[in-house]
């Protein structure tokens, strides 16, 4: 490894710091909203719009 390789590695590590990512999980373990929740939301939304 050359000194330039080490400098490049330091630059890359500085430019790409780790970041914390938070995501919601459904009770079934899938990402929220899972397909079942999406379906239920569509049904609820449709029933609210159809109500007089």
matplotlib code that plots the C-alpha trace (Angstrom):
import matplotlib.pyplot as plt

x = [0.0, 1.2, 0.7, -1.7, -3.8, -4.0, -4.9, -7.6, -9.0, -9.2, -11.0, -13.5, -14.1, -14.6, -17.1, -19.1, -19.8, -22.3, -25.8, -28.5, -31.6, -34.9, -37.6, -41.1, -41.9, -45.4, -46.6, -46.1, -42.4, -42.5, -41.7, -44.7, -47.1, -47.1, -49.4, -52.2, -52.2, -52.1, -55.1, -57.0, -56.1, -57.5, -60.7, -61.1, -60.4, -62.9, -65.6, -65.1, -65.3, -68.4, -70.2, -72.9]
y = [0.0, 3.4, 6.6, 7.7, 4.6, 5.3, 9.0, 7.9, 5.4, 8.1, 10.4, 7.7, 6.8, 10.5, 11.0, 7.9, 8.0, 5.4, 6.7, 5.4, 4.3, 3.8, 1.9, 0.8, -2.8, -4.3, -6.7, -9.5, -8.7, -7.1, -3.5, -1.3, -1.1, -4.7, -5.7, -6.7, -3.3, -1.5, -3.5, -2.7, 1.0, 1.0, -0.7, 1.8, 4.8, 3.5, 3.1, 6.5, 8.1, 6.1, 7.1, 9.9]
z = [0.0, -0.9, 1.2, -1.5, -0.9, 2.8, 2.2, -0.3, 2.2, 4.9, 2.5, 1.7, 5.3, 6.1, 3.2, 4.0, 7.8, 9.2, 9.9, 12.1, 10.1, 11.9, 10.3, 11.4, 11.7, 11.6, 14.3, 11.8, 11.5, 8.0, 7.2, 8.0, 6.3, 5.3, 2.3, 4.7, 6.4, 3.0, 1.9, 5.1, 4.7, 1.2, 2.3, 5.2, 2.9, 0.3, 2.9, 4.3, 0.9, 0.0, 3.2, 2.7]

ax = plt.figure().add_subplot(projection="3d")
ax.plot(x, y, z, "-o")
ax.set_aspect("equal")
plt.show()
